[in-house]
Amino acid sequence: MVIRRQGFAVLILIGVLAACSSQSPMPAATSAPAAKVEVEGGSYANVTPQQLAELLKQKDFFFVNVHIPYEGEIELTDAQIPYDQTAQQLSQYPADKNAKIVLYCRSGRMSSIAAKELIKLGYTSVWNLDGGMAAWEQQDLPLKER
């Protein structure tokens, strides 16, 4: 009877561990973006402020502030393209639909809208700063003003 109870407890423990391991763990700051967001046409990935700070050290992506109106920017920003003008100003984005693009805004709302639009337009490597510039500042990371 004791052996059966221990065996049952082991099975429960294995089930719990399996369930926990099926969730995506938060990657280290230098690894790939954390959370995939499925949208029409594919997915984009959210990055944390810490991950973005690390990625900016070896920047290999097109970096866009989509917030309107202008409220500052993160150093090394390549362009200011209003989130609601993504499709109309597509010529400002890389022509290569596989190019890495990182978007941000003040809170993450406008950049998630722009990310969805870029995915719908065929871009395949789109990332979004989760929580936007507000989350960036909460981590004591600096903003640049014009």
Phi, psi and omega in degrees: 000318179296319180297318179297319178296318179295319178298319178295318178297321179295318178298318178297315180300317178298317179297317179296315179296320179296319179295319179293321183285345180282345176279145179288122177287154177292124182287162174295162185303331183266000182269186182298163179305153188286284193255123174281138177243113180283129178222173178302122178095355180152223180206157170235170183241139173272139174241150177276163176304320180295318178297316180296319179302319178292317180297326181291339179293332177227057188303123177223037183216163175272123190247119190233129171267118182255004184288139170229138354285170181301130178224033182105177181204166176268139179310145179077014176296133181272328185205156172245108181231112182306135183304326183275006178241016184305306182292321182290333182247031182303332180295343178278344178272162177303142178291329179288113182292349177262000180296144177286130179229129176243127181248150172206162175214203182286315186240348184104346181289308182294322181290329176291326176295315179295322179298315178301318181295317179297320178297315179299329180274003173105001178286144189245349184229069184251133179235152182230134175286107181295121181088354174061203181296332178297314178293323178302310181293325178298337178267014181060034176263142190279150170252151178253141176243147180294000000 
